[in-house]
Amino acid sequence: MSDRKLISIVAGCFNEHDNIAELHERITAVMQQAPQYDYEILLIDNASTDGTVDVIREIAARDKHLKAIVNVRNFGHIRSPYHALLLAKGDAVIGMASDLEDPPELILEFIRKWEEGYKIAIGVRRKHEERGLMPIVRHAYYKLITRISEVEQVQNFTGFGLYDKAVMEILRDIADPYPYFRGLICEIGFARAEVPFDKPVRKRGISKGTFLVYLDSALLGIVNHSKAPLRLATMIGIAMSGLSFLAGVYYLIRKLFEWDQFQMGLAPLAIGMFFFLGMLFLFLGLLGEYVGLLVTHTVKRPMVVEQERINFD
């Protein structure tokens, strides 16, 4: 058995038929420049429908470095790649996208940072070719999550990076069934090296990053790393209850001093409605604190269900 350290390169796939061959070729070329390491390429396919698995089988038949997991169905953009990351056995594990928007050539820089002693080396996107509303929304989201998060967050970090086996052991112990991965990396707290890069233009296929995918990730990040929304609801409830109480006192005093001239009208209804809404926000906020805590610690779902493994011993 080789005593060389093992580098695991992990990527999730869904309908990336046109990109898998180039991804494998570029990763292989990169790892040939680091002959002091053994390596494995671990792809996890999320029930692709475009022949991605056929391409993976063909490459795996001639290159035993390539391993693959095929899921029985699409388990989503979060659970599937995270499952593969946890299965990787490397001394260092590199997570990346399979659509070539995370350039494989950065792997060598990650390894160099790892050799310098960093347990985490991450790629931070410097610029991209996107136009329109989405870059503005993304920038606003990063600003928001940075301000309200209980731990420091890295802007323009999507999970592309290298993680030492010590980091991976912590992630396995956490056993989060639906993790916000980039937030977990910050939560762990190891010193990290940040490697800036420019996001390349996508050559083939279409992006899987729909509005719902982005919304899911955004809400997951906020809920996992900040109690600010729940506390905001509580504060709104307190504020509205206070305002309705003051309004009630105001109307009572006016009526007592101007009994004949001051008409109540719809005031009681308005006061009652605002008081009710204020109490509702208050109790929902308090209840949410407990429910959020319980859900975080008790929900246990299978990460994925595998249909097949390729090139696993």
Buried (B, 14 or more C-beta within 10 A) or exposed (E): EEEEBBBBBBBBBBBBBBBBBBBBEBBBEBBEEBEEBBBBBBBBBBBBEEEBBEBBBEBBEEEEBBBBBBBEEBBBBBBBBBBBBBBBEBBBBBBBBBBBBBBBEBBEBBBBBBEEEBBBBBBBBEEBEEEEEEEEEBEEBBEBBEEBBEEEBBEBBBBBBBBBBEBBEBBEEEEBEBBBBBBBBBBBEBEBBBBEBEBEEEEEBEEBBEEEBBEBBBEBBBBBBBBBBBBEBBBBBBEBBEBBBEBBEEBEEBBEEEEEEBEEEEBEEBBEEBBEBBBBBBEBBBEBBEEBEEEEEEEEEEBBEBEEEBBEE
